[in-house]
Amino acid sequence: MTVATRGLTEAVFNGPLNRLIVDRTDESSLVEAAKVGPWDIVYDNICYSPNEALAAVRAFDGNVGRYVLTSTLSVYKFGKSPLQEEVFDPYRYEWNAGDRKDMDYGEGKRQAEAVFFQQADFPVAAMRIPIVLGPDDYTRRLHFHVERVMNGTPIGFPNVEASMSYISSAETASFLKWLGCSMLTGPVNASSDGELTIAGLLELIGRATGKQPLVLPENEAGEGNESPFGIPSDWVLDISKAKAAGYSFGSVMDWLPDLIGKIAAGQA
């Protein structure tokens, strides 16, 4: 097991662990890291642009058995759900050279997928996941909602009846391991079983906090109070491809109410 990072955060692993210092945005740095191989499986969690994808394709050419890219629900547009992998086809999507600063997050991931699936000579799978939630979430997006409900602060949403997929950090790790060891290639959706409307999420928060969420239209909530979960319409993943290949997802209700309760109690 080898972890390649910039070296700013200590990697913790229960077992032997090698460490490499790598600048993911510097192709020469990536090439030097790739030379340490050959690699059985490479997990790429920080590829955000076509240029970064192309650098990896060149660096690991002939030196990796399998490559797993962390992608995102954001490759899909809002609307008709549940969204199957074929809705966005990276094998035919036109890509152009560019860095992450040249495009938004979703477009960066679309083009990164396109580069890998059109240019790589090694097997590639792209895990498309929704918002990842857990006690260790540095973005604190779920905390944002729980804390505002506890404080009686309004939260702005464009549509509380819109449904969205979620996945826990623990299941994300479990699925990544499974996908890397599977024979699946191409894009693969992954999320907890069961969709949840924004209204349903707020109901769970209300139960955990004993407070009634104060919900306003997004344009009336005030600056800084717009929900990071605010979506205009449904955004739900179809996870039947992974299920058909043998992966069993847990239900969103198996972990989300407990996580909300821990955040409300100051335990996460």
BELMOWO-V85793 format. One record per pair of residues at least 24 apart in sequence whose C-alpha atoms are under 10 Angstrom apart, sorted by the first residue. I is the first residue (numbers start at 1). J is the second residue. Records with the same first field share a line. If there is no record, write none. Layout:
I: J / J
//
This chain:
1: 39 / 41
2: 37 / 39 / 42
3: 42 / 43
4: 30 / 33 / 43 / 44
5: 46
24: 48 / 52 / 53 / 55 / 56
25: 49 / 51 / 52 / 53 / 55 / 99 / 100
26: 51 / 52 / 55
27: 51 / 52 / 53 / 54 / 55 / 56 / 58 / 59
28: 55 / 59
29: 55 / 59
30: 55 / 56 / 58 / 59 / 60
31: 55 / 56 / 58 / 59 / 60
32: 59
33: 59 / 60
34: 58 / 59 / 60 / 61 / 63 / 64
35: 59 / 60 / 63
36: 63
37: 63 / 64
38: 62 / 63 / 64 / 65
39: 63 / 64 / 65 / 66 / 67
40: 64 / 65 / 66 / 67 / 180 / 181
41: 65 / 66 / 67 / 68 / 123 / 124 / 177 / 180 / 181
42: 66 / 67 / 68 / 69 / 124 / 180
43: 67 / 68 / 69 / 70 / 125 / 126 / 176 / 177 / 180
44: 68 / 69 / 70 / 71 / 126
45: 69 / 70 / 71 / 127
46: 70 / 71
47: 71 / 100 / 108 / 109 / 112 / 113
48: 99 / 100 / 101 / 103 / 104 / 105 / 106 / 107 / 108 / 109 / 110 / 111 / 112 / 113
49: 95 / 96 / 97 / 98 / 99 / 100 / 101 / 102 / 103 / 104 / 105 / 106 / 107 / 108 / 109 / 110 / 111 / 112 / 113 / 115
50: 95 / 96 / 97 / 98 / 99 / 100 / 107 / 108 / 109 / 110 / 111 / 112 / 113 / 114 / 115 / 116
51: 95 / 96 / 97 / 98 / 99 / 100 / 108 / 111 / 112 / 115
52: 97 / 98 / 99 / 100 / 108 / 112 / 115
53: 97 / 99 / 108 / 109 / 111 / 112 / 113 / 114 / 115 / 116 / 119 / 120
54: 97 / 112 / 114 / 115 / 116 / 119 / 120
55: 115
56: 115 / 116 / 120
57: 115 / 116 / 117 / 119 / 120 / 121 / 122
58: 119 / 120 / 121
60: 120 / 121 / 122
61: 120 / 121 / 122
62: 120 / 121 / 122
63: 122
64: 121 / 122 / 123
65: 122 / 123 / 124
66: 122 / 123 / 124 / 125 / 180 / 181 / 182 / 183 / 185
67: 116 / 120 / 122 / 123 / 124 / 125 / 126 / 180 / 185
68: 123 / 124 / 125 / 126 / 127 / 176 / 177 / 179 / 180 / 181 / 185 / 186 / 187
69: 109 / 112 / 113 / 116 / 124 / 125 / 126 / 127 / 128 / 176 / 180 / 186 / 187
70: 109 / 113 / 125 / 126 / 127 / 128 / 129 / 172 / 176 / 187
71: 106 / 108 / 109 / 110 / 112 / 113 / 125 / 126 / 127 / 128 / 129 / 130 / 187 / 188 / 189
72: 105 / 106 / 109 / 110 / 126 / 127 / 128 / 129 / 130 / 131 / 187 / 188 / 189 / 190
73: 106 / 109 / 127 / 128 / 129 / 130 / 131 / 164 / 165 / 166 / 189 / 190 / 191 / 235 / 236 / 237
74: 105 / 106 / 107 / 108 / 109 / 110 / 128 / 129 / 130 / 131 / 235
75: 105 / 106 / 107 / 108 / 109 / 110 / 111 / 113 / 128 / 129
76: 106 / 107 / 110 / 128 / 235 / 236 / 237
77: 106 / 233 / 234 / 235
78: 162 / 164 / 231 / 232 / 233 / 234 / 235 / 236
79: 162 / 231 / 232 / 233 / 234 / 235 / 236
80: 233 / 234 / 235 / 236
81: 163 / 164 / 233 / 234 / 235 / 236 / 237 / 238
82: 163 / 164 / 165 / 195 / 234 / 235 / 236 / 237 / 238 / 239
83: 189 / 234 / 235 / 236 / 237 / 238 / 239
84: 187 / 188 / 189 / 236 / 237 / 238 / 239 / 240 / 241
85: 128 / 186 / 187 / 188 / 189 / 237 / 238 / 239 / 240 / 241
86: 187 / 188
88: 187
89: 113 / 114 / 117 / 186 / 187
90: 114 / 115 / 116 / 117 / 118 / 186 / 187
91: 115 / 116 / 117 / 118 / 119 / 186 / 187
92: 117 / 118
93: 117 / 118
94: 118
113: 186 / 187
116: 186
117: 185 / 186 / 187
123: 183 / 184 / 185 / 186
124: 180 / 183 / 184 / 185 / 186 / 187
125: 179 / 180 / 182 / 183 / 184 / 185 / 186 / 187 / 188
126: 176 / 179 / 184 / 185 / 186 / 187 / 188 / 189
127: 172 / 175 / 176 / 179 / 180 / 185 / 186 / 187 / 188 / 189 / 190 / 191 / 242
128: 187 / 188 / 189 / 190 / 191 / 237 / 239
129: 165 / 166 / 167 / 172 / 188 / 189 / 190 / 191 / 192 / 237 / 239
130: 164 / 165 / 166 / 167 / 168 / 172 / 189 / 190 / 191 / 192 / 235 / 236 / 237
131: 164 / 165 / 166 / 167 / 168 / 169 / 191 / 229
132: 165 / 166 / 167 / 168 / 169 / 170 / 171 / 172 / 191
133: 166 / 167 / 168 / 169 / 170 / 171 / 172 / 255 / 256 / 259
134: 167 / 168 / 169 / 170 / 171 / 255 / 256 / 259 / 260 / 263 / 268
135: 168 / 169 / 170 / 259 / 260 / 262 / 263 / 267 / 268
136: 169 / 268
137: 168 / 169 / 268
139: 228
140: 228 / 263 / 268
141: 227 / 228 / 229
142: 201 / 205 / 227 / 228 / 229 / 259 / 260 / 263
143: 259 / 260 / 263 / 264 / 266 / 268
144: 225 / 226 / 227 / 228 / 229
145: 201 / 202 / 205 / 213 / 225 / 226 / 227 / 228 / 229 / 260
146: 202 / 204 / 205 / 206 / 208 / 209 / 211 / 213 / 260 / 261 / 263 / 264
147: 205 / 209 / 263 / 264 / 266
148: 213 / 214 / 225
149: 202 / 205 / 206 / 209 / 210 / 211 / 212 / 213 / 214 / 215 / 264
150: 205 / 206 / 208 / 209 / 210 / 211 / 212 / 213 / 264
151: 209 / 211 / 213 / 214
152: 211 / 212 / 213 / 214 / 215
153: 213 / 214 / 215 / 221 / 225
154: 213 / 214 / 215 / 216 / 217 / 218 / 220 / 221 / 222 / 225 / 226 / 227
155: 213 / 214 / 215 / 216 / 217 / 218 / 220 / 221 / 222 / 224 / 225 / 226 / 227 / 228 / 230
156: 214 / 215 / 216 / 217 / 218 / 219 / 220 / 221 / 222 / 223 / 224 / 225 / 226 / 227 / 228 / 229 / 230
157: 198 / 199 / 215 / 216 / 217 / 218 / 219 / 220 / 221 / 225 / 226 / 227 / 228 / 229 / 230 / 231 / 232
158: 216 / 217 / 218 / 219 / 226 / 227 / 229 / 230 / 231 / 232 / 233
159: 197 / 198 / 199 / 216 / 217 / 218 / 230 / 231 / 232 / 233 / 234
160: 197 / 198 / 199 / 200 / 201 / 202 / 215 / 216 / 217 / 229 / 230 / 231 / 232 / 233
161: 196 / 197 / 198 / 199 / 200 / 231 / 232 / 233 / 234
162: 195 / 196 / 197 / 198 / 199 / 200 / 230 / 231 / 232 / 233 / 234 / 235 / 236
163: 194 / 195 / 196 / 197 / 198 / 199 / 200 / 201 / 231 / 232 / 233 / 234 / 235 / 236
164: 194 / 195 / 196 / 197 / 198 / 201 / 229 / 230 / 231 / 233 / 234 / 235 / 236 / 237
165: 190 / 191 / 192 / 193 / 194 / 195 / 196 / 197 / 234 / 235 / 236 / 237 / 238 / 252
166: 190 / 191 / 192 / 193 / 194 / 195 / 196 / 236 / 237 / 251 / 252 / 256
167: 191 / 192 / 193 / 249 / 250 / 251 / 252 / 255 / 256
168: 192 / 250 / 252 / 255 / 256 / 259
170: 255
171: 249 / 250
174: 247 / 249
175: 242 / 247 / 248 / 249
178: 242 / 246 / 247
179: 242 / 245 / 247
182: 245 / 246 / 247
183: 245
184: 241 / 242 / 245
187: 241
188: 238 / 239 / 240 / 241 / 242
189: 237 / 238 / 239 / 240 / 241 / 242 / 243
190: 237 / 238 / 239 / 240 / 241 / 242 / 243 / 247 / 249
191: 236 / 237 / 238 / 239 / 242 / 249 / 250 / 251 / 252
192: 237 / 239 / 248 / 249 / 250 / 251 / 252 / 253 / 254 / 255 / 256
193: 237 / 238 / 239 / 248 / 249 / 250 / 251 / 252 / 253 / 254
194: 236 / 237 / 249 / 250 / 251 / 252 / 253
195: 234 / 235 / 236 / 237 / 251 / 252 / 253
196: 234 / 236 / 252 / 253
197: 233 / 234 / 235
198: 229 / 230 / 231 / 234
201: 256 / 257 / 260
204: 253 / 256 / 257 / 258 / 260 / 261
205: 256 / 257 / 260 / 261 / 263 / 264
206: 260
207: 257 / 260 / 261
208: 257 / 258 / 259 / 260 / 261 / 262 / 263 / 264 / 265
209: 260 / 261 / 263 / 264 / 265
210: 264
//
